[in-house]
Amino acid sequence: MIEHILLDVSRLVWRAWDGKLPTGIDRTCIAYAAHYRGRSQAVVQSGGLTRVLSSHASEKLYDIVLAQGAEDARSRLMSLILPGLMGGRESSLAGRLYLNAGHTGLDKPGHSDWLARSGVRPISFVHDLIPITHPAYCRAGEPEKHVRRVIALLRNGTGLIGNSRDTLNELAAFARLHQSLHMPPAVVAPLGVAPPPVAAGAVRTPHTAKPYFVMLGTIEGRKNHLLMLTLWAELARRLGPACPQLVIIGQRGWECEQAVDMLERCAAIRGHVIELSRCDDATLGAYMRGARALLFPSFVEGYGLPLVEALAVGTPVIASDLGVFRELAGDIPDYVSPIDGLGWSRAIEDYARPDSALRAAQLGRLSGWAPPTWEAHFSKVDQWLAQLSETLRSAPVPNG
């Protein structure tokens, strides 16, 4: 079993500080903190500094970042982080594995300097290359920042963990474009999924009234909410009260102005579209289990956790025909091009019917399918890290 890892929890610390709900990347960071607590020390970046907390302070920090949504998170972090940032002797770190699952700081020169100065062995989790491959869907400045991150993890990295073969293929293609870069040893480890909890009490969802569909994820341009809202406006005009409902679960993000305009101003979808910007896991589980299908019309994804989460609770999925989706779920979902509005409309109307042939067929394909688990993920990662560590023992330690 891998011991004495240095685990970067900066992303979880500062999102807990701001009281933000966890995203897909956050959930990965949470899983890593839960798995490695007790046999790792926490690393925190702040103001250009990178510091390693003591084992005792690390345990307290893990308690805080794993208690998602705690109201006293900021005050507890303030009392712990400030003195904790004063600890950690860089000279004692040489040769230790440093694991960064959240991309935090990879674009900062000061952090690269710390990596070289401390002599740690960096292992980075690669979530996606979307800001590089599809910059139009990202906030201003993000593509340039992600280029710096990716160059740094390739240049400094001892090893890489990819959430899919598709992601690592994109990374390898990027490395080939830069002759000075090469791919470090890498492992593909699909993200695990835990079925959302069943609510202890009654949770109000639209399935008590009429058929509904769910979209899950931040509202942003690449998620293609605009297409779904446009289709729902047409369905509402044509079907009237018989129109199914659309439940959009996710916070408003970036490059989504037109979708937000429709949510706020389109009279046709009023009463037919529900927007939930904040949703606890039990409520999310109730919505997901009762849905006719999860709709996932993205133009690009690095993984696709909502797809796996839906299939894990037995909910069918209608998704864009993306390579990473087929890698995760094979031929189980019904795939439609993200620009095929007529195809999406036909599929949605079919799935909304109680005797839907398409939905019944997918449920048949779903029978016997098992989702990836965190247990399997970490079994693979731990074995790979152990093999990598064995190889590194015979290699020279970076200059500290």
Long-range contacts (C-beta under 8 A, 24 or more apart in sequence): 1-39, 1-382, 1-386, 2-39, 2-97, 2-382, 2-385, 2-386, 2-389, 3-39, 4-39, 4-40, 4-41, 4-96, 4-97, 5-36, 5-39, 5-40, 5-41, 5-96, 5-97, 5-98, 5-99, 5-385, 6-40, 6-41, 6-43, 6-52, 6-93, 6-96, 6-97, 6-98, 6-99, 6-120, 7-32, 7-33, 7-36, 7-40, 7-41, 7-42, 7-43, 7-99, 7-101, 8-42, 8-43, 8-44, 8-45, 8-98, 8-99, 8-100, 8-101, 8-102, 8-104, 8-105, 9-33, 9-42, 9-43, 9-44, 9-61, 9-62, 9-65, 10-43, 10-44, 10-45, 10-46, 10-102, 10-104, 10-105, 11-102, 11-103, 11-104, 12-65, 12-102, 13-44, 13-61, 13-64, 13-65, 13-77, 13-81, 16-64, 16-65, 16-68, 16-70, 16-73, 16-74, 16-77, 17-73, 17-74, 17-77, 19-69, 19-73, 19-74, 21-69, 21-251, 21-278, 22-68, 23-218, 24-127, 24-217, 24-303, 24-305, 25-102, 25-103, 25-127, 26-102, 27-191, 27-305, 28-101, 28-102, 28-125, 28-127, 28-163, 28-191, 29-101, 29-102, 30-65, 30-66, 30-68, 31-191, 31-192, 31-374, 31-377, 31-378, 32-99, 32-101, 32-125, 33-62, 33-65, 33-66, 34-62, 34-66, 35-374, 35-378, 36-99, 37-62, 37-66, 40-99, 43-98, 43-100, 44-81, 44-84, 44-85, 45-104, 45-105, 45-108, 45-111, 46-81, 46-85, 48-108, 48-110, 49-85, 49-110, 50-105, 50-110, 50-111, 50-114, 51-84, 51-85, 51-86, 51-87, 51-88, 52-87, 52-88, 52-93, 53-84, 53-87, 53-88, 54-84, 54-87, 54-88, 57-83, 57-84, 57-87, 90-114, 90-117, 90-118, 90-400, 91-400, 93-118, 93-119, 93-120, 93-400, 94-118, 94-119, 94-120, 94-397, 94-398, 94-400, 95-119, 95-120, 95-121, 95-392, 95-397, 96-120, 96-121, 97-121, 97-123, 97-158, 97-385, 97-389, 98-122, 98-123, 99-123, 99-124, 99-125, 100-124, 100-125, 101-125, 101-161, 103-127, 103-149, 106-148, 106-149, 106-150, 106-152, 106-153, 107-145, 107-146, 107-148, 107-149, 107-152, 111-152, 112-152, 112-156, 115-156, 116-156, 116-398, 116-399, 117-400, 118-400, 119-397, 119-398, 119-399, 119-400, 120-398, 121-158, 121-159, 121-392, 121-398, 122-153, 122-156, 122-157, 122-158, 123-157, 123-158, 123-159, 123-160, 123-161, 123-385, 123-388, 124-153, 124-157, 124-159, 124-160, 124-161, 125-160, 125-161, 125-162, 125-163, 126-153, 126-160, 126-161, 126-162, 126-163, 126-167, 126-168, 126-171, 127-163, 127-167, 127-302, 127-303, 128-163, 128-167, 128-170, 128-301, 128-302, 128-303, 129-167, 129-170, 129-171, 129-174, 129-302, 130-222, 130-300, 130-301, 130-302, 132-174, 133-170, 133-300, 134-222, 134-299, 134-300, 136-221, 136-255, 137-220, 137-221, 137-222, 137-255, 137-299, 137-300, 138-254, 138-255, 139-254, 139-255, 150-174, 151-178, 151-181, 154-178, 154-181, 154-182, 154-183, 154-184, 155-180, 155-181, 157-184, 158-184, 158-185, 158-388, 158-392, 159-184, 159-185, 159-186, 159-187, 159-384, 159-385, 159-388, 160-184, 160-185, 160-186, 160-187, 161-186, 161-187, 161-189, 161-381, 161-384, 162-186, 162-187, 162-188, 162-189, 163-188, 163-189, 163-190, 163-191, 163-302, 163-303, 164-188, 164-190, 164-302, 164-303, 164-324, 164-327, 164-328, 165-327, 166-323, 166-324, 166-327, 167-302, 167-303, 167-324, 185-388, 187-380, 187-381, 187-384, 189-377, 189-380, 189-381, 189-384, 190-303, 190-328, 190-372, 190-376, 190-377, 191-303, 191-305, 191-308, 191-372, 191-374, 191-377, 192-371, 192-372, 192-373, 192-374, 192-375, 192-376, 192-377, 193-305, 193-308, 193-309, 193-312, 193-371, 193-372, 193-373, 193-374, 194-374, 195-285, 195-309, 195-312, 195-313, 196-281, 196-282, 196-284, 196-285, 196-288, 196-309, 196-313, 197-281, 197-282, 197-285, 198-282, 198-285, 198-286, 199-282, 199-283, 199-285, 199-286, 200-282, 203-282, 203-283, 203-286, 205-247, 205-283, 205-286, 205-287, 205-290, 206-245, 206-247, 206-274, 206-290, 207-290, 207-291, 209-245, 210-242, 210-244, 210-245, 211-244, 211-245, 211-292, 211-351, 211-352, 211-353, 211-354, 212-244, 212-245, 212-246, 212-247, 212-290, 212-291, 212-292, 213-244, 213-245, 213-246, 213-247, 213-291, 213-292, 213-293, 213-294, 213-295, 213-348, 213-351, 213-352, 214-246, 214-247, 214-249, 214-287, 214-288, 214-291, 214-293, 214-294, 214-295, 214-310, 214-315, 215-246, 215-247, 215-248, 215-249, 215-250, 215-294, 215-295, 215-296, 216-249, 216-250, 216-284, 216-288, 216-294, 216-306, 216-309, 216-310, 217-249, 217-250, 217-298, 217-306, 218-250, 218-251, 218-252, 218-253, 219-248, 219-250, 219-251, 219-252, 219-253, 219-256, 219-259, 219-260, 220-253, 220-254, 220-255, 220-256, 221-254, 221-255, 221-256, 221-299, 222-255, 222-298, 222-299, 222-300, 222-301, 223-250, 223-297, 223-298, 224-297, 224-298, 224-299, 224-320, 224-338, 225-256, 225-259, 226-256, 226-258, 226-259, 226-262, 227-297, 227-338, 227-339, 227-341, 227-344, 228-295, 228-297, 228-344, 229-259, 229-262, 229-263, 229-266, 229-269, 229-273, 230-262, 230-341, 231-341, 231-344, 231-345, 231-348, 232-268, 232-269, 232-272, 232-273, 233-262, 233-266, 233-268, 233-269, 234-345, 235-272, 235-345, 235-348, 235-349, 236-268, 236-269, 236-272, 237-268, 243-272, 244-272, 244-292, 244-348, 244-352, 245-272, 245-273, 245-274, 246-272, 246-273, 246-274, 246-295, 247-273, 247-274, 247-276, 247-287, 247-291, 248-273, 248-274, 248-275, 248-276, 249-276, 249-279, 249-284, 249-287, 250-276, 250-277, 251-277, 251-278, 252-277, 285-313, 288-313, 288-315, 289-313, 289-314, 289-315, 291-315, 292-316, 292-351, 292-352, 292-356, 292-359, 293-317, 293-318, 293-348, 293-351, 293-359, 294-318, 294-319, 295-319, 295-344, 295-348, 296-320, 296-325, 296-333, 297-336, 297-338, 297-344, 298-322, 298-338, 299-338, 301-325, 303-328, 304-328, 307-333, 308-371, 308-372, 309-371, 311-366, 311-369, 311-371, 312-371, 314-363, 314-366, 316-351, 316-359, 316-362, 316-363, 316-366, 317-362, 318-344, 318-347, 318-348, 318-351, 328-372, 329-369, 331-365, 332-362, 332-365, 332-366, 332-369, 333-362, 334-358, 334-362
